[in-house]
Amino acid sequence: MLSWIAANIGTIIICVILCGIVAGIIAVLITDKKKGKSSCGGNCGHCPTGGICHKQ
């Protein structure tokens, strides 16, 4: 088992870093959603779902 870890240490480190980045992004998205922030630019004329998200 130890030899497998030693042979793949680079892959393991990269995977841990990427998982940390993804977890950070998800945490920011959840925090922004709780604060009421949105990624919507408000320009529904150019959005394919403009008629769905903002009822007029």
mmCIF entry with sequence, helices, sheets and N, C-alpha, C, O atoms, coordinates in Angstrom:
data_MODEL
# 
_entry.id   MODEL 
# 
_entity.id                         1 
_entity.type                       polymer 
_entity.pdbx_number_of_molecules   1 
# 
_entity_poly.entity_id                      1 
_entity_poly.type                           'polypeptide(L)' 
_entity_poly.nstd_linkage                   no 
_entity_poly.nstd_monomer                   no 
_entity_poly.pdbx_seq_one_letter_code       MLSWIAANIGTIIICVILCGIVAGIIAVLITDKKKGKSSCGGNCGHCPTGGICHKQ 
_entity_poly.pdbx_seq_one_letter_code_can   MLSWIAANIGTIIICVILCGIVAGIIAVLITDKKKGKSSCGGNCGHCPTGGICHKQ 
_entity_poly.pdbx_strand_id                 A 
# 
loop_
_entity_poly_seq.entity_id 
_entity_poly_seq.num 
_entity_poly_seq.mon_id 
_entity_poly_seq.hetero 
1 1  MET n 
1 2  LEU n 
1 3  SER n 
1 4  TRP n 
1 5  ILE n 
1 6  ALA n 
1 7  ALA n 
1 8  ASN n 
1 9  ILE n 
1 10 GLY n 
1 11 THR n 
1 12 ILE n 
1 13 ILE n 
1 14 ILE n 
1 15 CYS n 
1 16 VAL n 
1 17 ILE n 
1 18 LEU n 
1 19 CYS n 
1 20 GLY n 
1 21 ILE n 
1 22 VAL n 
1 23 ALA n 
1 24 GLY n 
1 25 ILE n 
1 26 ILE n 
1 27 ALA n 
1 28 VAL n 
1 29 LEU n 
1 30 ILE n 
1 31 THR n 
1 32 ASP n 
1 33 LYS n 
1 34 LYS n 
1 35 LYS n 
1 36 GLY n 
1 37 LYS n 
1 38 SER n 
1 39 SER n 
1 40 CYS n 
1 41 GLY n 
1 42 GLY n 
1 43 ASN n 
1 44 CYS n 
1 45 GLY n 
1 46 HIS n 
1 47 CYS n 
1 48 PRO n 
1 49 THR n 
1 50 GLY n 
1 51 GLY n 
1 52 ILE n 
1 53 CYS n 
1 54 HIS n 
1 55 LYS n 
1 56 GLN n 
# 
_struct_asym.id          A 
_struct_asym.entity_id   1 
# 
loop_
_struct_conf.conf_type_id 
_struct_conf.id 
_struct_conf.pdbx_PDB_helix_id 
_struct_conf.beg_label_comp_id 
_struct_conf.beg_label_asym_id 
_struct_conf.beg_label_seq_id 
_struct_conf.pdbx_beg_PDB_ins_code 
_struct_conf.end_label_comp_id 
_struct_conf.end_label_asym_id 
_struct_conf.end_label_seq_id 
_struct_conf.pdbx_end_PDB_ins_code 
_struct_conf.beg_auth_comp_id 
_struct_conf.beg_auth_asym_id 
_struct_conf.beg_auth_seq_id 
_struct_conf.end_auth_comp_id 
_struct_conf.end_auth_asym_id 
_struct_conf.end_auth_seq_id 
_struct_conf.pdbx_PDB_helix_class 
_struct_conf.details 
_struct_conf.pdbx_PDB_helix_length 
HELX_P HELX_P1 AA1 LEU A 2  ? ALA A 7  ? LEU A 2  ALA A 7  1 ? 6  
HELX_P HELX_P2 AA2 ILE A 9  ? LYS A 35 ? ILE A 9  LYS A 35 1 ? 27 
HELX_P HELX_P3 AA3 CYS A 44 ? HIS A 46 ? CYS A 44 HIS A 46 5 ? 3  
HELX_P HELX_P4 AA4 GLY A 50 ? CYS A 53 ? GLY A 50 CYS A 53 1 ? 4  
# 
_struct_conf_type.id          HELX_P 
_struct_conf_type.criteria    ? 
_struct_conf_type.reference   ? 
# 
loop_
_atom_site.group_PDB 
_atom_site.id 
_atom_site.type_symbol 
_atom_site.label_atom_id 
_atom_site.label_alt_id 
_atom_site.label_comp_id 
_atom_site.label_asym_id 
_atom_site.label_entity_id 
_atom_site.label_seq_id 
_atom_site.pdbx_PDB_ins_code 
_atom_site.Cartn_x 
_atom_site.Cartn_y 
_atom_site.Cartn_z 
_atom_site.occupancy 
_atom_site.B_iso_or_equiv 
_atom_site.pdbx_formal_charge 
_atom_site.auth_seq_id 
_atom_site.auth_comp_id 
_atom_site.auth_asym_id 
_atom_site.auth_atom_id 
_atom_site.pdbx_PDB_model_num 
ATOM 1   N N  . MET A 1 1  ? 0.829   -1.187 0.000   1.00 0.00 ? 1  MET A N  1 
ATOM 2   C CA . MET A 1 1  ? 0.000   0.000  0.000   1.00 0.00 ? 1  MET A CA 1 
ATOM 3   C C  . MET A 1 1  ? 0.873   1.250  0.000   1.00 0.00 ? 1  MET A C  1 
ATOM 4   O O  . MET A 1 1  ? 0.600   2.205  -0.727  1.00 0.00 ? 1  MET A O  1 
ATOM 5   N N  . LEU A 1 2  ? 1.915   1.238  0.812   1.00 0.00 ? 2  LEU A N  1 
ATOM 6   C CA . LEU A 1 2  ? 2.798   2.399  0.900   1.00 0.00 ? 2  LEU A CA 1 
ATOM 7   C C  . LEU A 1 2  ? 3.516   2.647  -0.421  1.00 0.00 ? 2  LEU A C  1 
ATOM 8   O O  . LEU A 1 2  ? 3.752   3.795  -0.798  1.00 0.00 ? 2  LEU A O  1 
ATOM 9   N N  . SER A 1 3  ? 3.862   1.577  -1.121  1.00 0.00 ? 3  SER A N  1 
ATOM 10  C CA . SER A 1 3  ? 4.534   1.750  -2.414  1.00 0.00 ? 3  SER A CA 1 
ATOM 11  C C  . SER A 1 3  ? 3.581   2.343  -3.452  1.00 0.00 ? 3  SER A C  1 
ATOM 12  O O  . SER A 1 3  ? 4.006   3.113  -4.313  1.00 0.00 ? 3  SER A O  1 
ATOM 13  N N  . TRP A 1 4  ? 2.307   1.994  -3.377  1.00 0.00 ? 4  TRP A N  1 
ATOM 14  C CA . TRP A 1 4  ? 1.320   2.567  -4.298  1.00 0.00 ? 4  TRP A CA 1 
ATOM 15  C C  . TRP A 1 4  ? 1.166   4.064  -4.050  1.00 0.00 ? 4  TRP A C  1 
ATOM 16  O O  . TRP A 1 4  ? 1.096   4.852  -4.994  1.00 0.00 ? 4  TRP A O  1 
ATOM 17  N N  . ILE A 1 5  ? 1.114   4.453  -2.776  1.00 0.00 ? 5  ILE A N  1 
ATOM 18  C CA . ILE A 1 5  ? 1.005   5.875  -2.430  1.00 0.00 ? 5  ILE A CA 1 
ATOM 19  C C  . ILE A 1 5  ? 2.247   6.620  -2.905  1.00 0.00 ? 5  ILE A C  1 
ATOM 20  O O  . ILE A 1 5  ? 2.139   7.715  -3.457  1.00 0.00 ? 5  ILE A O  1 
ATOM 21  N N  . ALA A 1 6  ? 3.412   6.043  -2.698  1.00 0.00 ? 6  ALA A N  1 
ATOM 22  C CA . ALA A 1 6  ? 4.649   6.685  -3.122  1.00 0.00 ? 6  ALA A CA 1 
ATOM 23  C C  . ALA A 1 6  ? 4.711   6.822  -4.641  1.00 0.00 ? 6  ALA A C  1 
ATOM 24  O O  . ALA A 1 6  ? 5.232   7.817  -5.146  1.00 0.00 ? 6  ALA A O  1 
ATOM 25  N N  . ALA A 1 7  ? 4.194   5.850  -5.369  1.00 0.00 ? 7  ALA A N  1 
ATOM 26  C CA . ALA A 1 7  ? 4.215   5.897  -6.830  1.00 0.00 ? 7  ALA A CA 1 
ATOM 27  C C  . ALA A 1 7  ? 3.220   6.903  -7.387  1.00 0.00 ? 7  ALA A C  1 
ATOM 28  O O  . ALA A 1 7  ? 3.400   7.394  -8.501  1.00 0.00 ? 7  ALA A O  1 
ATOM 29  N N  . ASN A 1 8  ? 2.173   7.217  -6.629  1.00 0.00 ? 8  ASN A N  1 
ATOM 30  C CA . ASN A 1 8  ? 1.113   8.098  -7.120  1.00 0.00 ? 8  ASN A CA 1 
ATOM 31  C C  . ASN A 1 8  ? 0.981   9.383  -6.312  1.00 0.00 ? 8  ASN A C  1 
ATOM 32  O O  . ASN A 1 8  ? -0.083  10.002 -6.325  1.00 0.00 ? 8  ASN A O  1 
ATOM 33  N N  . ILE A 1 9  ? 2.020   9.795  -5.619  1.00 0.00 ? 9  ILE A N  1 
ATOM 34  C CA . ILE A 1 9  ? 1.924   10.952 -4.733  1.00 0.00 ? 9  ILE A CA 1 
ATOM 35  C C  . ILE A 1 9  ? 1.580   12.237 -5.500  1.00 0.00 ? 9  ILE A C  1 
ATOM 36  O O  . ILE A 1 9  ? 0.841   13.078 -4.988  1.00 0.00 ? 9  ILE A O  1 
ATOM 37  N N  . GLY A 1 10 ? 2.094   12.395 -6.693  1.00 0.00 ? 10 GLY A N  1 
ATOM 38  C CA . GLY A 1 10 ? 1.794   13.583 -7.497  1.00 0.00 ? 10 GLY A CA 1 
ATOM 39  C C  . GLY A 1 10 ? 0.313   13.665 -7.840  1.00 0.00 ? 10 GLY A C  1 
ATOM 40  O O  . GLY A 1 10 ? -0.303  14.724 -7.716  1.00 0.00 ? 10 GLY A O  1 
ATOM 41  N N  . THR A 1 11 ? -0.247  12.557 -8.266  1.00 0.00 ? 11 THR A N  1 
ATOM 42  C CA . THR A 1 11 ? -1.671  12.500 -8.600  1.00 0.00 ? 11 THR A CA 1 
ATOM 43  C C  . THR A 1 11 ? -2.530  12.747 -7.369  1.00 0.00 ? 11 THR A C  1 
ATOM 44  O O  . THR A 1 11 ? -3.551  13.431 -7.447  1.00 0.00 ? 11 THR A O  1 
ATOM 45  N N  . ILE A 1 12 ? -2.124  12.201 -6.243  1.00 0.00 ? 12 ILE A N  1 
ATOM 46  C CA . ILE A 1 12 ? -2.886  12.376 -5.004  1.00 0.00 ? 12 ILE A CA 1 
ATOM 47  C C  . ILE A 1 12 ? -2.879  13.842 -4.579  1.00 0.00 ? 12 ILE A C  1 
ATOM 48  O O  . ILE A 1 12 ? -3.912  14.378 -4.177  1.00 0.00 ? 12 ILE A O  1 
ATOM 49  N N  . ILE A 1 13 ? -1.724  14.488 -4.667  1.00 0.00 ? 13 ILE A N  1 
ATOM 50  C CA . ILE A 1 13 ? -1.624  15.898 -4.268  1.00 0.00 ? 13 ILE A CA 1 
ATOM 51  C C  . ILE A 1 13 ? -2.471  16.777 -5.180  1.00 0.00 ? 13 ILE A C  1 
ATOM 52  O O  . ILE A 1 13 ? -3.190  17.652 -4.696  1.00 0.00 ? 13 ILE A O  1 
ATOM 53  N N  . ILE A 1 14 ? -2.397  16.560 -6.487  1.00 0.00 ? 14 ILE A N  1 
ATOM 54  C CA . ILE A 1 14 ? -3.203  17.341 -7.431  1.00 0.00 ? 14 ILE A CA 1 
ATOM 55  C C  . ILE A 1 14 ? -4.684  17.134 -7.171  1.00 0.00 ? 14 ILE A C  1 
ATOM 56  O O  . ILE A 1 14 ? -5.457  18.092 -7.223  1.00 0.00 ? 14 ILE A O  1 
ATOM 57  N N  . CYS A 1 15 ? -5.097  15.905 -6.892  1.00 0.00 ? 15 CYS A N  1 
ATOM 58  C CA . CYS A 1 15 ? -6.503  15.602 -6.624  1.00 0.00 ? 15 CYS A CA 1 
ATOM 59  C C  . CYS A 1 15 ? -6.988  16.310 -5.359  1.00 0.00 ? 15 CYS A C  1 
ATOM 60  O O  . CYS A 1 15 ? -8.100  16.838 -5.325  1.00 0.00 ? 15 CYS A O  1 
ATOM 61  N N  . VAL A 1 16 ? -6.156  16.319 -4.325  1.00 0.00 ? 16 VAL A N  1 
ATOM 62  C CA . VAL A 1 16 ? -6.524  16.995 -3.076  1.00 0.00 ? 16 VAL A CA 1 
ATOM 63  C C  . VAL A 1 16 ? -6.650  18.502 -3.303  1.00 0.00 ? 16 VAL A C  1 
ATOM 64  O O  . VAL A 1 16 ? -7.572  19.130 -2.783  1.00 0.00 ? 16 VAL A O  1 
ATOM 65  N N  . ILE A 1 17 ? -5.735  19.081 -4.073  1.00 0.00 ? 17 ILE A N  1 
ATOM 66  C CA . ILE A 1 17 ? -5.793  20.520 -4.370  1.00 0.00 ? 17 ILE A CA 1 
ATOM 67  C C  . ILE A 1 17 ? -7.059  20.850 -5.156  1.00 0.00 ? 17 ILE A C  1 
ATOM 68  O O  . ILE A 1 17 ? -7.754  21.816 -4.841  1.00 0.00 ? 17 ILE A O  1 
ATOM 69  N N  . LEU A 1 18 ? -7.359  20.048 -6.181  1.00 0.00 ? 18 LEU A N  1 
ATOM 70  C CA . LEU A 1 18 ? -8.562  20.302 -6.982  1.00 0.00 ? 18 LEU A CA 1 
ATOM 71  C C  . LEU A 1 18 ? -9.837  20.142 -6.161  1.00 0.00 ? 18 LEU A C  1 
ATOM 72  O O  . LEU A 1 18 ? -10.782 20.912 -6.331  1.00 0.00 ? 18 LEU A O  1 
ATOM 73  N N  . CYS A 1 19 ? -9.873  19.160 -5.281  1.00 0.00 ? 19 CYS A N  1 
ATOM 74  C CA . CYS A 1 19 ? -11.045 18.992 -4.410  1.00 0.00 ? 19 CYS A CA 1 
ATOM 75  C C  . CYS A 1 19 ? -11.206 20.193 -3.483  1.00 0.00 ? 19 CYS A C  1 
ATOM 76  O O  . CYS A 1 19 ? -12.329 20.618 -3.213  1.00 0.00 ? 19 CYS A O  1 
ATOM 77  N N  . GLY A 1 20 ? -10.104 20.739 -2.999  1.00 0.00 ? 20 GLY A N  1 
ATOM 78  C CA . GLY A 1 20 ? -10.160 21.929 -2.159  1.00 0.00 ? 20 GLY A CA 1 
ATOM 79  C C  . GLY A 1 20 ? -10.682 23.140 -2.917  1.00 0.00 ? 20 GLY A C  1 
ATOM 80  O O  . GLY A 1 20 ? -11.470 23.919 -2.382  1.00 0.00 ? 20 GLY A O  1 
ATOM 81  N N  . ILE A 1 21 ? -10.246 23.298 -4.157  1.00 0.00 ? 21 ILE A N  1 
ATOM 82  C CA . ILE A 1 21 ? -10.721 24.417 -4.980  1.00 0.00 ? 21 ILE A CA 1 
ATOM 83  C C  . ILE A 1 21 ? -12.209 24.286 -5.248  1.00 0.00 ? 21 ILE A C  1 
ATOM 84  O O  . ILE A 1 21 ? -12.947 25.264 -5.129  1.00 0.00 ? 21 ILE A O  1 
ATOM 85  N N  . VAL A 1 22 ? -12.659 23.096 -5.607  1.00 0.00 ? 22 VAL A N  1 
ATOM 86  C CA . VAL A 1 22 ? -14.090 22.870 -5.869  1.00 0.00 ? 22 VAL A CA 1 
ATOM 87  C C  . VAL A 1 22 ? -14.908 23.116 -4.604  1.00 0.00 ? 22 VAL A C  1 
ATOM 88  O O  . VAL A 1 22 ? -15.975 23.726 -4.674  1.00 0.00 ? 22 VAL A O  1 
ATOM 89  N N  . ALA A 1 23 ? -14.430 22.654 -3.452  1.00 0.00 ? 23 ALA A N  1 
ATOM 90  C CA . ALA A 1 23 ? -15.144 22.884 -2.200  1.00 0.00 ? 23 ALA A CA 1 
ATOM 91  C C  . ALA A 1 23 ? -15.220 24.374 -1.887  1.00 0.00 ? 23 ALA A C  1 
ATOM 92  O O  . ALA A 1 23 ? -16.242 24.849 -1.392  1.00 0.00 ? 23 ALA A O  1 
ATOM 93  N N  . GLY A 1 24 ? -14.153 25.112 -2.168  1.00 0.00 ? 24 GLY A N  1 
ATOM 94  C CA . GLY A 1 24 ? -14.160 26.563 -1.958  1.00 0.00 ? 24 GLY A CA 1 
ATOM 95  C C  . GLY A 1 24 ? -15.157 27.269 -2.852  1.00 0.00 ? 24 GLY A C  1 
ATOM 96  O O  . GLY A 1 24 ? -15.865 28.171 -2.404  1.00 0.00 ? 24 GLY A O  1 
ATOM 97  N N  . ILE A 1 25 ? -15.219 26.872 -4.106  1.00 0.00 ? 25 ILE A N  1 
ATOM 98  C CA . ILE A 1 25 ? -16.179 27.471 -5.041  1.00 0.00 ? 25 ILE A CA 1 
ATOM 99  C C  . ILE A 1 25 ? -17.604 27.187 -4.593  1.00 0.00 ? 25 ILE A C  1 
ATOM 100 O O  . ILE A 1 25 ? -18.452 28.080 -4.614  1.00 0.00 ? 25 ILE A O  1 
ATOM 101 N N  . ILE A 1 26 ? -17.871 25.967 -4.191  1.00 0.00 ? 26 ILE A N  1 
ATOM 102 C CA . ILE A 1 26 ? -19.215 25.616 -3.724  1.00 0.00 ? 26 ILE A CA 1 
ATOM 103 C C  . ILE A 1 26 ? -19.567 26.416 -2.479  1.00 0.00 ? 26 ILE A C  1 
ATOM 104 O O  . ILE A 1 26 ? -20.701 26.874 -2.343  1.00 0.00 ? 26 ILE A O  1 
ATOM 105 N N  . ALA A 1 27 ? -18.619 26.591 -1.570  1.00 0.00 ? 27 ALA A N  1 
ATOM 106 C CA . ALA A 1 27 ? -18.875 27.375 -0.357  1.00 0.00 ? 27 ALA A CA 1 
ATOM 107 C C  . ALA A 1 27 ? -19.206 28.815 -0.692  1.00 0.00 ? 27 ALA A C  1 
ATOM 108 O O  . ALA A 1 27 ? -20.107 29.395 -0.085  1.00 0.00 ? 27 ALA A O  1 
ATOM 109 N N  . VAL A 1 28 ? -18.498 29.408 -1.648  1.00 0.00 ? 28 VAL A N  1 
ATOM 110 C CA . VAL A 1 28 ? -18.784 30.788 -2.053  1.00 0.00 ? 28 VAL A CA 1 
ATOM 111 C C  . VAL A 1 28 ? -20.164 30.888 -2.697  1.00 0.00 ? 28 VAL A C  1 
ATOM 112 O O  . VAL A 1 28 ? -20.901 31.837 -2.431  1.00 0.00 ? 28 VAL A O  1 
ATOM 113 N N  . LEU A 1 29 ? -20.522 29.923 -3.536  1.00 0.00 ? 29 LEU A N  1 
ATOM 114 C CA . LEU A 1 29 ? -21.834 29.942 -4.175  1.00 0.00 ? 29 LEU A CA 1 
ATOM 115 C C  . LEU A 1 29 ? -22.953 29.824 -3.145  1.00 0.00 ? 29 LEU A C  1 
ATOM 116 O O  . LEU A 1 29 ? -23.970 30.508 -3.254  1.00 0.00 ? 29 LEU A O  1 
ATOM 117 N N  . ILE A 1 30 ? -22.774 28.964 -2.152  1.00 0.00 ? 30 ILE A N  1 
ATOM 118 C CA . ILE A 1 30 ? -23.789 28.805 -1.105  1.00 0.00 ? 30 ILE A CA 1 
ATOM 119 C C  . ILE A 1 30 ? -23.904 30.083 -0.284  1.00 0.00 ? 30 ILE A C  1 
ATOM 120 O O  . ILE A 1 30 ? -25.009 30.520 0.038   1.00 0.00 ? 30 ILE A O  1 
ATOM 121 N N  . THR A 1 31 ? -22.767 30.683 0.057   1.00 0.00 ? 31 THR A N  1 
ATOM 122 C CA . THR A 1 31 ? -22.775 31.926 0.829   1.00 0.00 ? 31 THR A CA 1 
ATOM 123 C C  . THR A 1 31 ? -23.463 33.046 0.053   1.00 0.00 ? 31 THR A C  1 
ATOM 124 O O  . THR A 1 31 ? -24.266 33.789 0.617   1.00 0.00 ? 31 THR A O  1 
ATOM 125 N N  . ASP A 1 32 ? -23.152 33.168 -1.234  1.00 0.00 ? 32 ASP A N  1 
ATOM 126 C CA . ASP A 1 32 ? -23.791 34.199 -2.055  1.00 0.00 ? 32 ASP A CA 1 
ATOM 127 C C  . ASP A 1 32 ? -25.293 33.969 -2.168  1.00 0.00 ? 32 ASP A C  1 
ATOM 128 O O  . ASP A 1 32 ? -26.068 34.924 -2.142  1.00 0.00 ? 32 ASP A O  1 
ATOM 129 N N  . LYS A 1 33 ? -25.708 32.719 -2.294  1.00 0.00 ? 33 LYS A N  1 
ATOM 130 C CA . LYS A 1 33 ? -27.142 32.419 -2.397  1.00 0.00 ? 33 LYS A CA 1 
ATOM 131 C C  . LYS A 1 33 ? -27.864 32.805 -1.112  1.00 0.00 ? 33 LYS A C  1 
ATOM 132 O O  . LYS A 1 33 ? -28.975 33.332 -1.162  1.00 0.00 ? 33 LYS A O  1 
ATOM 133 N N  . LYS A 1 34 ? -27.242 32.548 0.045   1.00 0.00 ? 34 LYS A N  1 
ATOM 134 C CA . LYS A 1 34 ? -27.856 32.903 1.326   1.00 0.00 ? 34 LYS A CA 1 
ATOM 135 C C  . LYS A 1 34 ? -27.945 34.417 1.497   1.00 0.00 ? 34 LYS A C  1 
ATOM 136 O O  . LYS A 1 34 ? -28.856 34.914 2.160   1.00 0.00 ? 34 LYS A O  1 
ATOM 137 N N  . LYS A 1 35 ? -26.997 35.157 0.900   1.00 0.00 ? 35 LYS A N  1 
ATOM 138 C CA . LYS A 1 35 ? -27.008 36.621 0.982   1.00 0.00 ? 35 LYS A CA 1 
ATOM 139 C C  . LYS A 1 35 ? -27.948 37.242 -0.045  1.00 0.00 ? 35 LYS A C  1 
ATOM 140 O O  . LYS A 1 35 ? -28.173 38.453 -0.030  1.00 0.00 ? 35 LYS A O  1 
ATOM 141 N N  . GLY A 1 36 ? -28.494 36.425 -0.928  1.00 0.00 ? 36 GLY A N  1 
ATOM 142 C CA . GLY A 1 36 ? -29.428 36.920 -1.930  1.00 0.00 ? 36 GLY A CA 1 
ATOM 143 C C  . GLY A 1 36 ? -28.759 37.394 -3.203  1.00 0.00 ? 36 GLY A C  1 
ATOM 144 O O  . GLY A 1 36 ? -29.420 37.974 -4.065  1.00 0.00 ? 36 GLY A O  1 
ATOM 145 N N  . LYS A 1 37 ? -27.475 37.165 -3.342  1.00 0.00 ? 37 LYS A N  1 
ATOM 146 C CA . LYS A 1 37 ? -26.777 37.554 -4.563  1.00 0.00 ? 37 LYS A CA 1 
ATOM 147 C C  . LYS A 1 37 ? -27.129 36.574 -5.667  1.00 0.00 ? 37 LYS A C  1 
ATOM 148 O O  . LYS A 1 37 ? -27.495 35.428 -5.407  1.00 0.00 ? 37 LYS A O  1 
ATOM 149 N N  . SER A 1 38 ? -27.015 37.036 -6.894  1.00 0.00 ? 38 SER A N  1 
ATOM 150 C CA . SER A 1 38 ? -27.349 36.204 -8.025  1.00 0.00 ? 38 SER A CA 1 
ATOM 151 C C  . SER A 1 38 ? -26.330 36.426 -9.127  1.00 0.00 ? 38 SER A C  1 
ATOM 152 O O  . SER A 1 38 ? -25.718 37.491 -9.207  1.00 0.00 ? 38 SER A O  1 
ATOM 153 N N  . SER A 1 39 ? -26.147 35.436 -9.967  1.00 0.00 ? 39 SER A N  1 
ATOM 154 C CA . SER A 1 39 ? -25.247 35.583 -11.109 1.00 0.00 ? 39 SER A CA 1 
ATOM 155 C C  . SER A 1 39 ? -25.984 36.178 -12.303 1.00 0.00 ? 39 SER A C  1 
ATOM 156 O O  . SER A 1 39 ? -25.392 36.374 -13.365 1.00 0.00 ? 39 SER A O  1 
ATOM 157 N N  . CYS A 1 40 ? -27.249 36.460 -12.138 1.00 0.00 ? 40 CYS A N  1 
ATOM 158 C CA . CYS A 1 40 ? -28.057 37.020 -13.208 1.00 0.00 ? 40 CYS A CA 1 
ATOM 159 C C  . CYS A 1 40 ? -27.643 38.467 -13.463 1.00 0.00 ? 40 CYS A C  1 
ATOM 160 O O  . CYS A 1 40 ? -27.525 39.264 -12.532 1.00 0.00 ? 40 CYS A O  1 
ATOM 161 N N  . GLY A 1 41 ? -27.426 38.792 -14.726 1.00 0.00 ? 41 GLY A N  1 
ATOM 162 C CA . GLY A 1 41 ? -27.042 40.158 -15.080 1.00 0.00 ? 41 GLY A CA 1 
ATOM 163 C C  . GLY A 1 41 ? -28.241 41.075 -15.214 1.00 0.00 ? 41 GLY A C  1 
ATOM 164 O O  . GLY A 1 41 ? -28.078 42.292 -15.292 1.00 0.00 ? 41 GLY A O  1 
ATOM 165 N N  . GLY A 1 42 ? -29.449 40.515 -15.244 1.00 0.00 ? 42 GLY A N  1 
ATOM 166 C CA . GLY A 1 42 ? -30.657 41.315 -15.343 1.00 0.00 ? 42 GLY A CA 1 
ATOM 167 C C  . GLY A 1 42 ? -31.049 41.689 -16.761 1.00 0.00 ? 42 GLY A C  1 
ATOM 168 O O  . GLY A 1 42 ? -32.072 42.346 -16.955 1.00 0.00 ? 42 GLY A O  1 
ATOM 169 N N  . ASN A 1 43 ? -30.276 41.294 -17.753 1.00 0.00 ? 43 ASN A N  1 
ATOM 170 C CA . ASN A 1 43 ? -30.576 41.601 -19.146 1.00 0.00 ? 43 ASN A CA 1 
ATOM 171 C C  . ASN A 1 43 ? -31.266 40.395 -19.766 1.00 0.00 ? 43 ASN A C  1 
ATOM 172 O O  . ASN A 1 43 ? -30.623 39.569 -20.414 1.00 0.00 ? 43 ASN A O  1 
ATOM 173 N N  . CYS A 1 44 ? -32.563 40.298 -19.568 1.00 0.00 ? 44 CYS A N  1 
ATOM 174 C CA . CYS A 1 44 ? -33.310 39.114 -19.998 1.00 0.00 ? 44 CYS A CA 1 
ATOM 175 C C  . CYS A 1 44 ? -33.492 39.026 -21.509 1.00 0.00 ? 44 CYS A C  1 
ATOM 176 O O  . CYS A 1 44 ? -33.899 37.980 -22.016 1.00 0.00 ? 44 CYS A O  1 
ATOM 177 N N  . GLY A 1 45 ? -33.202 40.088 -22.232 1.00 0.00 ? 45 GLY A N  1 
ATOM 178 C CA . GLY A 1 45 ? -33.339 40.066 -23.685 1.00 0.00 ? 45 GLY A CA 1 
ATOM 179 C C  . GLY A 1 45 ? -32.363 39.102 -24.347 1.00 0.00 ? 45 GLY A C  1 
ATOM 180 O O  . GLY A 1 45 ? -32.630 38.599 -25.439 1.00 0.00 ? 45 GLY A O  1 
ATOM 181 N N  . HIS A 1 46 ? -31.250 38.846 -23.702 1.00 0.00 ? 46 HIS A N  1 
ATOM 182 C CA . HIS A 1 46 ? -30.236 37.969 -24.274 1.00 0.00 ? 46 HIS A CA 1 
ATOM 183 C C  . HIS A 1 46 ? -30.164 36.622 -23.566 1.00 0.00 ? 46 HIS A C  1 
ATOM 184 O O  . HIS A 1 46 ? -29.250 35.838 -23.821 1.00 0.00 ? 46 HIS A O  1 
ATOM 185 N N  . CYS A 1 47 ? -31.110 36.348 -22.686 1.00 0.00 ? 47 CYS A N  1 
ATOM 186 C CA . CYS A 1 47 ? -31.084 35.112 -21.907 1.00 0.00 ? 47 CYS A CA 1 
ATOM 187 C C  . CYS A 1 47 ? -32.143 34.156 -22.440 1.00 0.00 ? 47 CYS A C  1 
ATOM 188 O O  . CYS A 1 47 ? -33.291 34.563 -22.617 1.00 0.00 ? 47 CYS A O  1 
ATOM 189 N N  . PRO A 1 48 ? -31.793 32.899 -22.702 1.00 0.00 ? 48 PRO A N  1 
ATOM 190 C CA . PRO A 1 48 ? -32.772 31.947 -23.223 1.00 0.00 ? 48 PRO A CA 1 
ATOM 191 C C  . PRO A 1 48 ? -33.874 31.610 -22.214 1.00 0.00 ? 48 PRO A C  1 
ATOM 192 O O  . PRO A 1 48 ? -34.953 31.173 -22.614 1.00 0.00 ? 48 PRO A O  1 
ATOM 193 N N  . THR A 1 49 ? -33.628 31.801 -20.932 1.00 0.00 ? 49 THR A N  1 
ATOM 194 C CA . THR A 1 49 ? -34.655 31.526 -19.922 1.00 0.00 ? 49 THR A CA 1 
ATOM 195 C C  . THR A 1 49 ? -35.158 32.812 -19.270 1.00 0.00 ? 49 THR A C  1 
ATOM 196 O O  . THR A 1 49 ? -35.624 32.793 -18.131 1.00 0.00 ? 49 THR A O  1 
ATOM 197 N N  . GLY A 1 50 ? -35.065 33.907 -19.980 1.00 0.00 ? 50 GLY A N  1 
ATOM 198 C CA . GLY A 1 50 ? -35.472 35.208 -19.430 1.00 0.00 ? 50 GLY A CA 1 
ATOM 199 C C  . GLY A 1 50 ? -36.926 35.276 -19.043 1.00 0.00 ? 50 GLY A C  1 
ATOM 200 O O  . GLY A 1 50 ? -37.264 35.967 -18.082 1.00 0.00 ? 50 GLY A O  1 
ATOM 201 N N  . GLY A 1 51 ? -37.792 34.597 -19.742 1.00 0.00 ? 51 GLY A N  1 
ATOM 202 C CA . GLY A 1 51 ? -39.204 34.623 -19.419 1.00 0.00 ? 51 GLY A CA 1 
ATOM 203 C C  . GLY A 1 51 ? -39.580 33.750 -18.239 1.00 0.00 ? 51 GLY A C  1 
ATOM 204 O O  . GLY A 1 51 ? -40.685 33.865 -17.708 1.00 0.00 ? 51 GLY A O  1 
ATOM 205 N N  . ILE A 1 52 ? -38.681 32.886 -17.828 1.00 0.00 ? 52 ILE A N  1 
ATOM 206 C CA . ILE A 1 52 ? -38.974 31.957 -16.738 1.00 0.00 ? 52 ILE A CA 1 
ATOM 207 C C  . ILE A 1 52 ? -38.542 32.507 -15.389 1.00 0.00 ? 52 ILE A C  1 
ATOM 208 O O  . ILE A 1 52 ? -39.291 32.423 -14.416 1.00 0.00 ? 52 ILE A O  1 
ATOM 209 N N  . CYS A 1 53 ? -37.328 33.073 -15.323 1.00 0.00 ? 53 CYS A N  1 
ATOM 210 C CA . CYS A 1 53 ? -36.792 33.430 -14.011 1.00 0.00 ? 53 CYS A CA 1 
ATOM 211 C C  . CYS A 1 53 ? -37.353 34.757 -13.485 1.00 0.00 ? 53 CYS A C  1 
ATOM 212 O O  . CYS A 1 53 ? -37.464 34.927 -12.271 1.00 0.00 ? 53 CYS A O  1 
ATOM 213 N N  . HIS A 1 54 ? -37.701 35.677 -14.345 1.00 0.00 ? 54 HIS A N  1 
ATOM 214 C CA . HIS A 1 54 ? -38.234 36.968 -13.912 1.00 0.00 ? 54 HIS A CA 1 
ATOM 215 C C  . HIS A 1 54 ? -39.656 37.138 -14.465 1.00 0.00 ? 54 HIS A C  1 
ATOM 216 O O  . HIS A 1 54 ? -39.840 37.529 -15.618 1.00 0.00 ? 54 HIS A O  1 
ATOM 217 N N  . LYS A 1 55 ? -40.630 36.848 -13.649 1.00 0.00 ? 55 LYS A N  1 
ATOM 218 C CA . LYS A 1 55 ? -42.019 37.016 -14.098 1.00 0.00 ? 55 LYS A CA 1 
ATOM 219 C C  . LYS A 1 55 ? -42.336 38.502 -14.192 1.00 0.00 ? 55 LYS A C  1 
ATOM 220 O O  . LYS A 1 55 ? -42.014 39.275 -13.289 1.00 0.00 ? 55 LYS A O  1 
ATOM 221 N N  . GLN A 1 56 ? -42.954 38.885 -15.267 1.00 0.00 ? 56 GLN A N  1 
ATOM 222 C CA . GLN A 1 56 ? -43.254 40.304 -15.484 1.00 0.00 ? 56 GLN A CA 1 
ATOM 223 C C  . GLN A 1 56 ? -44.699 40.596 -15.217 1.00 0.00 ? 56 GLN A C  1 
ATOM 224 O O  . GLN A 1 56 ? -45.132 41.741 -15.349 1.00 0.00 ? 56 GLN A O  1 
# 
